Amino acid sequence: MQYPDPIAKLIDSYMKLPGVGEKTATRLAFYTIDMDKDDVHTFASSLVNAKEQLHYCSICGNITDVDPCVICTDKSRDRSTILVVEQVKDVMSIDRMNEYHGLYHVLHGVLSPIEGLGPDDINITSLIRRLQNNDEVNEVIVATNATPEGEATASYLARLIKPAGIKVTRLAHGLAVGSDIEYADQMTLMKAVEGRTEL
């Protein structure tokens, strides 16, 4: 049986979301149809508003509804440190921890020759320009993921930044708290050994 066109289009729209297959999209479509009309309008309005009102901060690349973003304009932040992350959601994860009080820079990806992503395809140029125009920064913390692409991006950034006399550090990687060594992969174990600390 073929669904009526409005339902079929709604299912197709939900399937455009990452990780949503046909079954989940169908379930979401029928859930949406059963929702109260006001809730559907609020939901649709939220989608449109998010798309129209959000943009990337001209300084750090974080998602914001004001430019510059609230983090870049927060005078209480430590302006001597910039933490570089791959994606906007990484900023949220680290800031939620409430332990880091410096600034951020979002790359919007990593270097990946296989996918055709080079330095000009991610937000590196604005980071270098930002460092050149700001002599307050004395440390850049690279917090890319512990993947081959993340490691390559971290190394590339270190080669670009270190000649300017700015300290470049990397977030520690290794075994998660509560994990068993026997189940850890080689990369995790190698990073755990490299990042060991004195007791």
BELWOPE-V567958 format. One record per residue. N is the residue number from 1. SS is DSSP state (A for helix, B for strand, O for the rest). OMEGA is omega in degrees with one decimal (NA if undefined). BURIAL is 1 if it has 16 or more other C-alpha atoms within 10 Angstrom, else 0. Layout:
n: {N,N}
ss: {SS,SS}
omega: {OMEGA,OMEGA}
burial: {BURIAL,BURIAL}
This chain:
n: {1,2,3,4,5,6,7,8,9,10,11,12,13,14,15,16,17,18,19,20,21,22,23,24,25,26,27,28,29,30,31,32,33,34,35,36,37,38,39,40,41,42,43,44,45,46,47,48,49,50,51,52,53,54,55,56,57,58,59,60,61,62,63,64,65,66,67,68,69,70,71,72,73,74,75,76,77,78,79,80,81,82,83,84,85,86,87,88,89,90,91,92,93,94,95,96,97,98,99,100,101,102,103,104,105,106,107,108,109,110,111,112,113,114,115,116,117,118,119,120,121,122,123,124,125,126,127,128,129,130,131,132,133,134,135,136,137,138,139,140,141,142,143,144,145,146,147,148,149,150,151,152,153,154,155,156,157,158,159,160,161,162,163,164,165,166,167,168,169,170,171,172,173,174,175,176,177,178,179,180,181,182,183,184,185,186,187,188,189,190,191,192,193,194,195,196,197,198,199}
ss: {O,O,O,O,A,A,A,A,A,A,A,A,A,A,A,O,O,O,O,O,O,A,A,A,A,A,A,A,A,A,A,A,A,A,O,O,A,A,A,A,A,A,A,A,A,A,A,A,A,A,A,A,A,O,B,B,O,O,O,O,O,O,B,B,O,O,O,O,O,A,A,A,A,O,O,O,O,B,B,B,B,B,B,B,B,O,O,A,A,A,A,A,A,A,A,A,O,O,O,O,O,B,B,B,B,B,O,O,O,O,O,B,A,A,A,O,B,O,A,A,A,O,O,O,A,A,A,A,A,A,A,A,O,O,O,O,O,O,B,B,B,B,O,O,O,O,O,A,A,A,A,A,A,A,A,A,A,A,A,A,A,A,A,A,O,O,B,B,B,B,O,O,O,O,O,O,O,O,O,O,A,A,A,O,O,A,A,A,A,A,A,A,A,A,O,O,O,O,O}
omega: {179.7,179.5,172.6,-173.5,-179.9,179.0,179.8,178.8,178.7,176.9,178.1,179.8,178.9,-179.8,177.0,177.9,-178.3,176.4,-179.5,177.5,-175.7,-178.7,-179.9,179.6,178.8,179.0,179.0,179.6,-179.9,175.1,180.0,179.6,-179.2,-179.5,174.2,-176.1,179.8,178.5,178.2,178.5,178.0,179.2,180.0,179.1,178.2,177.9,-178.2,-179.3,179.1,-179.2,-174.9,-172.5,-179.4,177.4,-179.4,177.1,-178.0,180.0,-171.2,-179.7,177.6,179.0,-173.5,172.9,173.9,-178.5,-0.8,-176.4,-177.0,178.5,-179.3,-178.0,-179.3,-175.9,-179.4,-179.4,175.9,-174.3,179.8,-175.9,173.6,177.5,-175.5,-179.3,-180.0,-171.1,179.2,-177.3,176.4,177.2,-178.5,-178.9,-177.2,-177.8,178.6,-179.0,178.0,177.7,179.9,-175.5,178.8,179.9,-178.7,168.4,-177.6,-178.5,-175.0,177.5,178.0,176.1,-179.4,-179.8,-179.7,179.7,178.7,-180.0,178.1,-178.4,-179.0,-177.2,177.1,-168.9,-179.4,-176.4,-179.2,176.0,-179.9,177.8,179.0,179.4,179.6,-177.0,-175.9,-179.1,174.9,-174.2,176.8,176.4,172.2,178.3,-179.2,-176.6,174.8,-178.3,-179.2,175.8,176.6,179.5,178.1,178.6,179.0,178.8,179.2,179.3,179.5,179.4,179.6,179.3,179.8,-169.3,-174.6,-180.0,179.3,179.1,178.9,179.4,178.0,179.3,-177.6,174.3,178.1,176.0,176.8,-176.3,175.6,177.6,179.0,-178.9,179.0,-179.2,-175.5,-178.2,-177.7,177.7,-175.4,-178.8,179.7,179.3,179.7,179.7,179.2,178.5,179.5,-176.1,-177.5,179.2,-178.6,179.0,NA}
burial: {0,0,0,0,0,0,1,0,0,1,1,1,0,1,1,0,0,0,0,0,0,0,0,0,1,1,0,1,1,0,0,1,0,0,0,0,0,0,0,0,0,0,0,0,0,0,0,0,0,0,0,0,0,0,1,1,1,0,1,1,1,1,1,1,0,0,1,1,1,0,1,1,0,0,0,0,0,0,1,0,1,1,1,1,1,1,1,1,0,1,1,0,0,1,1,0,0,0,0,0,1,1,1,1,1,1,1,0,1,1,1,1,0,0,0,0,0,0,1,0,0,1,1,1,0,1,1,0,0,0,1,0,0,0,0,0,1,1,1,1,1,1,1,1,1,1,0,0,1,1,1,1,1,1,0,0,1,1,0,0,1,0,0,0,0,1,0,1,0,1,0,0,1,1,1,0,0,0,0,0,0,0,0,0,0,0,0,1,1,0,0,1,0,0,0,0,0,0,0}
